[in-house]
Amino acid sequence: MRIYEMRLKLPSSARDWRYNLDEDVRHSWKRFLKAFQEKYCKARTS
């Protein structure tokens, strides 16, 4: 899946977050994935 196709599948809050990323992050899958994981996939601690 391409990054620009993924934006259609994101909830509005995630689309807004994506829009505010630097352009180089939005256009690099590796950088985008890292930023997404840092924002939305935080480790759970007990």
C-alpha positions in Angstrom: 0.0 0.0 0.0 1.3 3.4 -0.8 1.4 6.1 1.8 -1.0 8.4 -0.1 -3.5 5.5 -0.3 -3.2 4.9 3.4 -4.4 8.4 4.3 -7.9 7.4 3.0 -8.1 4.6 5.6 -7.0 6.7 8.6 -9.4 8.3 11.1 -9.6 12.1 10.9 -7.4 12.6 13.9 -4.6 10.5 12.3 -5.0 12.3 9.0 -4.6 15.6 10.7 -1.5 14.3 12.5 -0.1 13.0 9.1 -0.8 16.3 7.5 1.4 18.1 10.1 4.4 15.8 9.6 7.4 17.1 7.7 7.2 16.4 4.0 10.2 14.1 4.1 8.5 11.9 6.7 5.2 11.8 4.8 7.0 10.6 1.7 9.3 8.0 3.2 7.5 4.8 4.3 10.3 4.0 6.8 10.2 7.4 8.5 6.4 7.5 8.4 6.1 4.1 10.0 8.5 5.1 12.8 6.7 8.3 13.5 3.3 6.5 13.4 4.5 3.8 15.9 5.9 6.4 18.2 2.6 8.3 18.2 0.0 5.5 18.2 1.7 2.3 19.2 3.2 3.2 22.6 4.3 0.2 24.7 2.0 -0.7 27.5 3.5 -0.9 31.0 1.9 -2.8 33.9 
